């Protein structure tokens, strides 16, 4: 994290903390990720007041939680909660298809290909970058709806969705399959067939549910 200047301090502190949390792999180990107010204040070069305000906002979004007499921790979800998040996300992405077809041009839809610069031959040798672009692909899906709240809802759960996407992109042939699925999504959106595009997007998202069921503990 970099130190923050005085302009738009509240927003910058919030954005910095949020990006920091998303960068953590909070499910890598069975440990709680504690956010120390004093350390965060020193790292960001700000007083504790904007830190507390940012934490309060993050808590409202369900990204962190306060445990009495222990402090503030990143909020890790249970297996059941992760399935619920993916289910809601699938519904949002399905509806996003209708909004994208209504609100975005073909050129804007084709911009999704900026995150699909991988072939089946090279993707397995570049999984880290592909995993990051995979997440950006879905962020851009929401951006193309041109409904800010859609993007905000996704962003509020990104710390968890990012973990799932990164974890399972390394499993089996998921990366190779997702290349075909991303292409199918773009083609469906360009065809202006909202029902088909909705189905493709929802099925792509819901594929995560089976992997959560098979691979995660409670």
N, C-alpha and C positions, 0 to 999 in steps of 0.2 A: 504494500500500500504506500502511496505517495502523500506527502504533506499537502494540506489544502489551504488555499488562500481565503480571504474574507468574503469574496463575491459569491452570492448564492450559497452561503455556508451550509444551511440546513439540507438543501437538496444534494449538495456535493457529498456531505458526510453520509447521508442515506444511501446514495448511489455507490459510494466506495465500500460501505459495509455490506451492501447487498451483493456486489460483485465479488467481494472477498469470500462471503459465505458460499456463493455458487461455485467458486473455485475449489472449495474443499470437497473431498470425497467423504461425506459424512457417514457413509455406510461401509467404508472400508474396514473399520474395526468396531468392535462392540464397546466403544467408549463414547462418553458425552463430550461434545465440543463446547467448551466454556468460553464465553466472550467476556474478557476482563476489561472493565471500563477504563482502568488506569493505563493499561497497555495500549488500548485502542486510542486513547487520548494522546499518548506519546507518539505513536506511529503516524497518526494523522496530523499532529501538530495543532490540535484544537483543544478547547476546554471540554469539560465533561458534559456541559449542558447540551450542545448539539448531539453528542453521543447518546445521551439519554433520550432525546427527542427522536433520533433515528431508530433507536432500539424500540421505543414505544410504537412507532409506525410499523416496524418489522413484526412486532408482536401482534398487532392488529391484523396483519396479513398472514399470520400463522407460520412465519418463517423462523421466529425464535420464540422461546417461552421462558418465563421467569419462575424459578423454583424457590419457594420461601426458604430463607436462611442458607441458600446455596448459590444463588446468582442467576445470570442469564445464560441460556444454552440454545444452541441451534436445535430446532424442533425436528427430530427424526420421526418418520412415520412408520406405523406397523405395516405388516404385509396387507392386511385388510384395507387400511387407509390408502396404500399405494395403488391397490386395485381400483378403489373408488376414484382416485385422482385420474388414473388412465381412462376409466369409463367416462368421466365427465369430459376429459380432454378429447376423447373420441367423438363425443356428441358435439363439442364446440367445433372441431375440425370438419365434421360432417356439415354443419350449418355454414361454416366458413366458405364452403364450396359455392353456395348460393350467393353469398355476399361478394365473393371474388368475381364471379361471372357477371354480376350486376354492376360492380363498382370499378373493376380494373380492366385495362385494355389488354389486347393480346401481347403487346410488347412487354407490359408489366408482368404478365403471367410467365412469359418466356424468361424473365429475369431469374426465375427459380432455377434455371439451368446453371446459373453462376455457382450454385452449391452442388452441382452434379458432375463435376469435372473428373470423373473417375470411370475406369473401365473394369470389367470383371477380371481382367488380366493383372491390373496394377493395384486394385483396391486393398488386397490382403497384405501388400507390402507397405501400405500407408494408412493403417487403421486409425492412428491417433488423429491425423488431419481429417480423415473421412468422418470420424465420430463427431468432431467439432462442426464440420460443414453440415452434417446430418441434423444437428441441433439448430443451426442457423437456417436450414431449409424450412423447418417447422416454425421458427420465429417469423420468417418471411411470409409464410402462409397466412399467419394472423395479421401481419402488416398489410397484406394485399386486400384484406376485408375492408380496410379504411374505417374500421370501427375501433377506436382507441381502447375501449373497455375489453374487447376480445384479446388484444395483445397484453393488456394489463393482467387479465385473469391467467393467461398462460405464464407470464413472467412471475407471478406470485407463487407458482408451483414449479418453476424451472429448476430450482435446486434439487428437487426430487426426480423430475422427468429427465434431467440431464444425467443423473446417476443411472437411471434405468437404461437410457439410450446408450450410454458409454459402456455399461456392463454387458449388455446383450449384443452389442455390435461385434464383440469379440467371440461370441458363442457360435459355434458351428458355421453354417453358411449364411448367417443373417445378413452380413454386409452385402454379399452378392445378390441375395433376394431383394434387399432394399433398393438396390440400383434399379432393378426392373420396376419395383413399386413406385419409386419416385417418378420415373419416366411415365408410368401409367397415370399417375396423378396429374402431371402436366398435360398430357394428351387429353385426358378427360375434361380438364378445365378449359382447354382451348376449343374443345368440341362444343362447348356451351350446353352440354347435357348435364344439368344440375343434379339430377337424380343419380346418374352414374358416377359423377364426380364425388357426390356425398358418400356413396357406398364405398368407393375406392379409398377415400380418406379415412372413413370410419374403420374399415377392415384393416388398413395399415396400422392404425393406432391400437386397435384391439388385439393385434398379434402379440402385443406386450403382455397382455393379461395371462395368456398361457405360459409364457416364460417366467412370469412372477410366480405363478402357481407351482411350477416345476422346480424353480431354482432358489427361491428365497425361503428362509425360515420365518416363523411368525414374528 
